[in-house]
């Protein structure tokens, strides 16, 4: 039993104290081993049986699942324990293992934050990485078949130079009424069966020139966007990324406040020329340009420049 003065603290007061021992967000632990995510609260649970019993009654203390930095063997036990302790609480997850994705397949309906990071392992051979990544992608595809009505924030980052996939990876199917922010670091994704009209922040960190048409189609489904960032680092092989078959119908984003686009000059100009935004939209451009000044470039895009 803890010290008498501590023992007098009621469970609801203790729970509020314990919450301060957790990271304020999953983002703080994206590159930290999972054991550090719960390090402080696990240390507190060893103070007494009373502390531990109180912790186990609060489902929200165990609703963040981070599987980085643990072995595949230990992963199943770790994720299973978190899911059991979190009960029906909404989940904030950052996963890299296929096993974690398999365990989350039946819990998609309560995922609030979803961070998926897939990349090559530096100590594995090319063939071993290919096998591991295919297993992860298969597990991810199964997850997307389930409804995610509570999903609010999603980050999907897939960085593997050796694995090519076709067709594009699917996003979550059906209505996503609460999806607010989406970050994609991936060549291409399939949003045909996705309704994300509530999306306000979209960030595409690995746009490819040959998928520009698909990205415009996706953007056309997000009419409430407030912020749009598109980064394209691949050089152009020709000057027409859309081709004559792609219609010159503009995409209207009346609520857009910030447009941040980076890439080859033709990519930037062709992309922006297909967007209809508010006159007050703030535009950030970073591109390789043959123009002598930003003013000359903006005049080609029919965007008025202003003096700061």
The 8 nearest C-alpha neighbors of each residue, nearest first, counted from 0:
[[1, 47, 2, 49, 48, 6, 3, 46],
 [2, 0, 6, 47, 5, 3, 46, 49],
 [1, 3, 5, 4, 6, 0, 7, 47],
 [2, 4, 6, 5, 1, 7, 0, 8],
 [3, 5, 7, 6, 2, 8, 1, 0],
 [6, 4, 7, 2, 3, 8, 1, 9],
 [7, 5, 3, 8, 4, 1, 2, 0],
 [6, 8, 5, 4, 9, 3, 2, 10],
 [9, 7, 6, 5, 12, 13, 10, 4],
 [8, 10, 12, 11, 7, 13, 6, 14],
 [11, 9, 13, 12, 53, 14, 8, 54],
 [10, 12, 14, 13, 9, 15, 8, 53],
 [13, 11, 15, 9, 14, 10, 8, 16],
 [14, 12, 10, 16, 15, 11, 17, 9],
 [15, 13, 17, 11, 16, 12, 10, 18],
 [14, 16, 18, 12, 13, 17, 11, 19],
 [17, 15, 13, 14, 18, 19, 12, 20],
 [16, 18, 14, 20, 19, 15, 13, 40],
 [17, 19, 15, 20, 16, 21, 14, 60],
 [18, 20, 17, 21, 16, 15, 22, 23],
 [21, 19, 17, 18, 40, 39, 22, 16],
 [20, 22, 19, 18, 23, 37, 40, 39],
 [23, 21, 24, 20, 27, 25, 36, 19],
 [22, 24, 21, 25, 27, 19, 26, 18],
 [25, 23, 26, 22, 27, 28, 21, 91],
 [24, 26, 27, 28, 91, 29, 93, 22],
 [27, 25, 24, 28, 29, 93, 23, 114],
 [28, 26, 25, 24, 29, 22, 23, 30],
 [27, 29, 31, 26, 30, 25, 36, 32],
 [28, 30, 26, 31, 27, 25, 93, 67],
 [31, 29, 28, 32, 67, 27, 68, 26],
 [30, 32, 28, 29, 33, 35, 67, 68],
 [33, 31, 68, 67, 34, 35, 30, 69],
 [32, 34, 36, 67, 65, 35, 66, 68],
 [33, 35, 32, 36, 38, 37, 68, 69],
 [36, 34, 38, 33, 37, 32, 31, 39],
 [35, 37, 33, 34, 38, 28, 22, 32],
 [38, 36, 35, 40, 39, 41, 34, 21],
 [39, 37, 35, 41, 40, 36, 34, 42],
 [40, 38, 42, 41, 20, 37, 43, 21],
 [39, 41, 43, 42, 37, 20, 38, 44],
 [40, 42, 44, 38, 43, 39, 37, 45],
 [43, 41, 39, 40, 44, 45, 38, 46],
 [44, 42, 40, 45, 41, 46, 39, 50],
 [43, 45, 51, 41, 42, 46, 50, 40],
 [46, 44, 43, 42, 47, 41, 51, 48],
 [47, 45, 43, 44, 50, 1, 48, 42],
 [48, 46, 49, 50, 45, 0, 1, 51],
 [47, 49, 51, 50, 52, 0, 46, 45],
 [50, 48, 52, 47, 51, 53, 0, 1],
 [51, 49, 53, 47, 48, 44, 52, 54],
 [50, 52, 44, 48, 54, 53, 49, 55],
 [51, 53, 49, 55, 54, 50, 48, 56],
 [54, 52, 50, 56, 51, 55, 10, 49],
 [55, 53, 51, 56, 52, 57, 50, 14],
 [54, 56, 52, 57, 53, 51, 84, 58],
 [55, 57, 53, 54, 58, 52, 84, 51],
 [58, 56, 54, 55, 59, 60, 53, 14],
 [57, 59, 85, 60, 61, 84, 86, 88],
 [60, 58, 62, 61, 57, 88, 85, 89],
 [59, 61, 58, 62, 57, 18, 54, 85],
 [62, 60, 85, 59, 81, 58, 63, 84],
 [61, 63, 90, 85, 59, 60, 91, 88],
 [64, 62, 91, 92, 61, 90, 65, 25],
 [65, 63, 92, 93, 91, 62, 66, 81],
 [66, 64, 93, 33, 67, 92, 94, 63],
 [65, 67, 33, 94, 69, 64, 68, 95],
 [68, 66, 32, 33, 69, 65, 95, 31],
 [67, 69, 32, 33, 66, 70, 31, 34],
 [70, 68, 67, 66, 74, 73, 33, 71],
 [69, 71, 72, 73, 74, 68, 67, 66],
 [70, 72, 74, 73, 69, 96, 75, 98],
 [71, 73, 70, 74, 75, 76, 69, 98],
 [74, 72, 70, 71, 76, 75, 77, 69],
 [73, 75, 71, 77, 76, 72, 70, 78],
 [76, 74, 77, 78, 73, 79, 98, 72],
 [75, 77, 79, 74, 73, 78, 80, 72],
 [76, 78, 74, 80, 75, 79, 73, 81],
 [79, 77, 81, 80, 75, 76, 74, 82],
 [78, 80, 76, 82, 81, 77, 75, 83],
 [81, 79, 83, 77, 78, 82, 76, 84],
 [82, 80, 78, 84, 83, 79, 61, 85],
 [83, 81, 85, 79, 80, 84, 78, 86],
 [82, 84, 80, 86, 81, 85, 79, 78],
 [83, 85, 81, 86, 82, 58, 61, 80],
 [84, 86, 58, 62, 61, 82, 88, 83],
 [85, 87, 84, 83, 88, 58, 82, 62],
 [86, 88, 85, 89, 58, 109, 82, 90],
 [89, 87, 85, 86, 59, 58, 90, 62],
 [88, 90, 109, 110, 111, 62, 87, 91],
 [91, 89, 110, 62, 111, 63, 109, 92],
 [92, 90, 112, 63, 111, 64, 110, 62],
 [93, 91, 64, 113, 63, 65, 112, 114],
 [94, 92, 114, 65, 115, 64, 113, 66],
 [95, 93, 115, 66, 96, 65, 92, 114],
 [94, 96, 116, 117, 115, 67, 66, 97],
 [97, 95, 98, 99, 94, 135, 100, 66],
 [96, 98, 135, 100, 99, 138, 101, 134],
 [97, 99, 101, 96, 100, 102, 75, 74],
 [100, 98, 102, 96, 97, 101, 103, 94],
 [99, 101, 103, 97, 98, 102, 138, 104],
 [102, 100, 98, 104, 99, 103, 138, 97],
 [101, 103, 99, 100, 104, 98, 105, 79],
 [104, 102, 106, 100, 101, 105, 99, 107],
 [103, 105, 142, 101, 106, 102, 107, 100],
 [104, 106, 103, 107, 102, 108, 145, 142],
 [107, 105, 103, 108, 104, 109, 110, 102],
 [108, 106, 110, 109, 147, 105, 104, 103],
 [107, 109, 147, 106, 110, 146, 148, 149],
 [110, 108, 89, 107, 149, 106, 90, 111],
 [111, 109, 90, 107, 150, 89, 108, 112],
 [110, 112, 150, 149, 151, 90, 91, 89],
 [113, 111, 91, 152, 153, 110, 92, 151],
 [112, 114, 153, 92, 93, 154, 91, 152],
 [115, 113, 93, 154, 153, 155, 92, 94],
 [116, 114, 155, 94, 93, 95, 156, 154],
 [115, 117, 156, 95, 157, 155, 114, 94],
 [118, 116, 157, 95, 158, 156, 115, 132],
 [117, 119, 158, 159, 157, 120, 116, 132],
 [118, 120, 159, 128, 121, 117, 158, 132],
 [119, 121, 122, 123, 128, 118, 124, 127],
 [122, 120, 123, 119, 124, 128, 118, 125],
 [123, 121, 120, 124, 119, 128, 125, 127],
 [124, 122, 120, 121, 127, 128, 125, 119],
 [125, 123, 127, 126, 128, 122, 121, 120],
 [124, 126, 128, 127, 129, 123, 161, 119],
 [125, 127, 129, 128, 124, 130, 123, 131],
 [126, 128, 124, 130, 129, 125, 123, 131],
 [129, 127, 131, 125, 126, 130, 119, 132],
 [130, 128, 126, 132, 127, 131, 133, 125],
 [129, 131, 127, 133, 128, 132, 126, 134],
 [130, 132, 128, 134, 129, 133, 127, 135],
 [133, 131, 135, 129, 134, 130, 128, 136],
 [132, 134, 136, 130, 135, 131, 129, 137],
 [133, 135, 137, 131, 132, 136, 138, 130],
 [136, 134, 97, 132, 138, 133, 137, 139],
 [135, 137, 139, 133, 138, 134, 140, 132],
 [138, 136, 140, 134, 139, 135, 133, 141],
 [137, 139, 135, 141, 136, 140, 100, 97],
 [140, 138, 136, 142, 141, 137, 135, 100],
 [139, 141, 137, 143, 142, 138, 136, 169],
 [142, 140, 138, 139, 143, 144, 137, 104],
 [141, 143, 104, 139, 140, 144, 145, 138],
 [142, 144, 171, 140, 145, 141, 170, 172],
 [143, 145, 142, 141, 172, 171, 146, 140],
 [144, 146, 143, 142, 107, 147, 172, 171],
 [147, 145, 108, 148, 173, 172, 107, 144],
 [146, 148, 108, 150, 149, 107, 175, 145],
 [147, 149, 175, 150, 146, 108, 176, 177],
 [150, 148, 111, 147, 109, 110, 177, 151],
 [151, 149, 111, 178, 147, 110, 148, 177],
 [150, 152, 178, 177, 179, 111, 112, 149],
 [153, 151, 112, 180, 179, 181, 178, 150],
 [154, 152, 113, 181, 114, 112, 182, 180],
 [155, 153, 182, 114, 181, 183, 115, 113],
 [156, 154, 115, 183, 114, 184, 116, 182],
 [157, 155, 184, 116, 183, 185, 115, 117],
 [158, 156, 117, 185, 116, 184, 118, 159],
 [159, 157, 118, 117, 156, 160, 185, 119],
 [158, 160, 118, 119, 161, 162, 157, 117],
 [161, 159, 162, 158, 163, 119, 118, 157],
 [160, 162, 159, 163, 129, 125, 128, 119],
 [163, 161, 160, 159, 129, 164, 132, 133],
 [164, 162, 161, 165, 160, 159, 129, 166],
 [163, 165, 166, 162, 167, 168, 133, 136],
 [166, 164, 167, 163, 168, 187, 188, 162],
 [165, 167, 164, 168, 189, 188, 169, 187],
 [168, 166, 188, 165, 187, 189, 169, 164],
 [167, 169, 188, 189, 166, 170, 187, 140],
 [170, 168, 189, 188, 167, 190, 171, 140],
 [169, 171, 190, 143, 189, 172, 188, 168],
 [172, 170, 143, 193, 144, 169, 173, 146],
 [173, 171, 193, 192, 144, 143, 170, 146],
 [172, 174, 193, 192, 194, 146, 175, 171],
 [175, 173, 194, 176, 193, 195, 148, 172],
 [174, 176, 195, 148, 178, 177, 194, 147],
 [175, 177, 174, 178, 197, 148, 195, 196],
 [178, 176, 151, 175, 150, 179, 149, 197],
 [179, 177, 151, 198, 150, 175, 176, 152],
 [178, 180, 198, 151, 199, 152, 177, 197],
 [179, 181, 200, 152, 198, 201, 178, 199],
 [180, 182, 153, 201, 154, 152, 200, 202],
 [183, 181, 154, 202, 203, 201, 153, 155],
 [184, 182, 203, 155, 185, 156, 154, 204],
 [185, 183, 156, 204, 205, 157, 203, 155],
 [184, 186, 157, 205, 183, 187, 156, 158],
 [187, 185, 206, 205, 207, 184, 188, 210],
 [186, 188, 167, 185, 210, 168, 189, 206],
 [189, 187, 168, 167, 169, 190, 170, 186],
 [188, 190, 169, 167, 191, 168, 170, 187],
 [191, 189, 193, 192, 170, 188, 169, 217],
 [192, 190, 193, 189, 172, 169, 217, 194],
 [193, 191, 172, 190, 173, 194, 189, 171],
 [194, 192, 172, 173, 190, 191, 174, 195],
 [193, 195, 174, 173, 175, 196, 192, 220],
 [196, 194, 175, 197, 198, 193, 221, 178],
 [195, 197, 221, 198, 194, 222, 220, 223],
 [196, 198, 195, 178, 176, 179, 199, 223],
 [199, 197, 179, 178, 196, 195, 224, 200],
 [198, 200, 224, 225, 179, 223, 180, 197],
 [201, 199, 180, 226, 224, 225, 198, 227],
 [202, 200, 181, 227, 182, 180, 226, 228],
 [201, 203, 228, 182, 227, 229, 204, 183],
 [204, 202, 229, 183, 205, 182, 184, 228],
 [205, 203, 184, 230, 183, 206, 229, 202],
 [206, 204, 184, 185, 203, 231, 230, 186],
 [207, 205, 231, 230, 186, 204, 203, 208],
 [208, 206, 210, 209, 231, 186, 205, 233],
 [207, 209, 210, 211, 240, 206, 235, 233],
 [208, 210, 207, 211, 240, 212, 241, 206],
 [211, 209, 213, 207, 208, 212, 214, 187],
 [212, 210, 214, 213, 208, 209, 215, 207],
 [213, 211, 215, 210, 214, 216, 241, 245],
 [214, 212, 216, 210, 211, 215, 217, 187],
 [213, 215, 217, 211, 216, 212, 218, 210],
 [216, 214, 218, 212, 217, 213, 219, 211],
 [215, 217, 213, 219, 214, 218, 212, 220],
 [216, 218, 214, 215, 219, 220, 213, 190],
 [219, 217, 215, 220, 221, 216, 214, 222],
 [218, 220, 216, 217, 221, 250, 215, 222],
 [221, 219, 218, 217, 222, 196, 216, 195],
 [222, 220, 196, 218, 219, 223, 224, 198],
 [221, 223, 252, 224, 220, 219, 196, 251],
 [224, 222, 221, 199, 254, 197, 198, 225],
 [223, 225, 199, 255, 222, 226, 221, 200],
 [224, 226, 255, 199, 256, 254, 200, 223],
 [227, 225, 257, 200, 224, 255, 256, 258],
 [226, 228, 258, 201, 202, 200, 259, 257],
 [229, 227, 259, 202, 260, 258, 203, 201],
 [230, 228, 203, 260, 202, 204, 261, 259],
 [229, 231, 261, 204, 260, 206, 205, 262],
 [230, 232, 262, 206, 233, 207, 205, 261],
 [233, 231, 262, 234, 230, 205, 263, 206],
 [232, 234, 231, 207, 235, 208, 262, 263],
 [235, 233, 263, 232, 236, 208, 262, 231],
 [236, 234, 237, 233, 263, 208, 238, 240],
 [235, 237, 234, 238, 240, 239, 208, 233],
 [238, 236, 235, 239, 240, 265, 234, 208],
 [237, 239, 265, 240, 235, 236, 266, 241],
 [240, 238, 241, 242, 237, 265, 269, 266],
 [241, 239, 242, 208, 238, 209, 266, 237],
 [242, 240, 239, 245, 212, 243, 211, 244],
 [241, 243, 244, 239, 245, 240, 246, 238],
 [242, 244, 245, 241, 246, 239, 247, 240],
 [243, 245, 242, 246, 241, 247, 212, 240],
 [244, 246, 243, 241, 242, 247, 212, 248],
 [247, 245, 248, 244, 243, 249, 241, 242],
 [246, 248, 249, 245, 273, 272, 243, 244],
 [247, 249, 246, 250, 273, 245, 274, 251],
 [250, 248, 273, 274, 275, 247, 251, 272],
 [251, 249, 274, 219, 275, 273, 252, 248],
 [250, 252, 275, 274, 253, 276, 249, 222],
 [253, 251, 276, 222, 255, 254, 275, 250],
 [252, 254, 276, 277, 255, 251, 275, 222],
 [255, 253, 252, 225, 223, 224, 256, 277],
 [254, 256, 225, 224, 252, 253, 257, 226],
 [257, 255, 280, 225, 226, 281, 254, 258],
 [256, 258, 226, 281, 280, 255, 282, 227],
 [259, 257, 282, 227, 228, 283, 226, 281],
 [260, 258, 228, 283, 282, 284, 227, 229],
 [259, 261, 229, 284, 228, 230, 283, 258],
 [262, 260, 285, 230, 286, 284, 231, 229],
 [261, 263, 231, 286, 232, 230, 267, 266],
 [264, 262, 266, 286, 287, 265, 267, 234],
 [263, 265, 267, 288, 287, 286, 266, 268],
 [266, 264, 268, 267, 263, 269, 238, 239],
 [265, 267, 263, 264, 269, 268, 270, 262],
 [268, 266, 264, 270, 265, 269, 271, 262],
 [267, 269, 265, 271, 270, 266, 272, 300],
 [270, 268, 272, 266, 271, 267, 265, 273],
 [271, 269, 267, 268, 272, 273, 266, 274],
 [270, 272, 274, 273, 268, 269, 267, 300],
 [273, 271, 269, 270, 274, 268, 300, 249],
 [272, 274, 249, 271, 270, 250, 269, 275],
 [275, 273, 250, 271, 249, 272, 251, 276],
 [274, 276, 251, 250, 252, 249, 273, 277],
 [277, 275, 252, 253, 251, 274, 255, 278],
 [276, 278, 279, 280, 253, 255, 254, 275],
 [279, 277, 280, 276, 281, 302, 303, 275],
 [278, 280, 277, 281, 256, 276, 255, 257],
 [281, 279, 256, 277, 278, 257, 255, 282],
 [280, 282, 257, 256, 258, 279, 283, 259],
 [283, 281, 258, 259, 257, 280, 284, 260],
 [282, 284, 259, 258, 260, 281, 285, 257],
 [285, 283, 260, 261, 259, 286, 282, 267],
 [286, 284, 261, 262, 260, 283, 287, 259],
 [285, 287, 262, 263, 264, 261, 288, 284],
 [286, 288, 264, 263, 289, 262, 285, 261],
 [289, 287, 264, 290, 286, 263, 296, 291],
 [288, 290, 291, 287, 264, 296, 292, 286],
 [291, 289, 288, 292, 296, 295, 293, 294],
 [292, 290, 289, 295, 293, 296, 288, 294],
 [291, 293, 294, 295, 290, 296, 288, 297],
 [292, 294, 296, 295, 297, 291, 290, 304],
 [295, 293, 297, 292, 296, 298, 304, 303],
 [296, 294, 298, 292, 293, 297, 290, 299],
 [297, 295, 293, 299, 298, 294, 290, 292],
 [296, 298, 300, 294, 302, 299, 295, 293],
 [299, 297, 301, 295, 300, 296, 302, 294],
 [298, 300, 296, 297, 301, 295, 302, 268],
 [301, 299, 297, 298, 302, 272, 268, 296],
 [300, 302, 298, 299, 297, 303, 272, 296],
 [303, 301, 297, 300, 298, 304, 299, 278],
 [304, 302, 301, 297, 305, 298, 294, 300],
 [305, 303, 294, 302, 297, 306, 298, 293],
 [306, 304, 307, 303, 294, 302, 297, 281],
 [305, 307, 304, 303, 294, 293, 281, 297],
 [306, 305, 304, 281, 303, 294, 282, 293]]
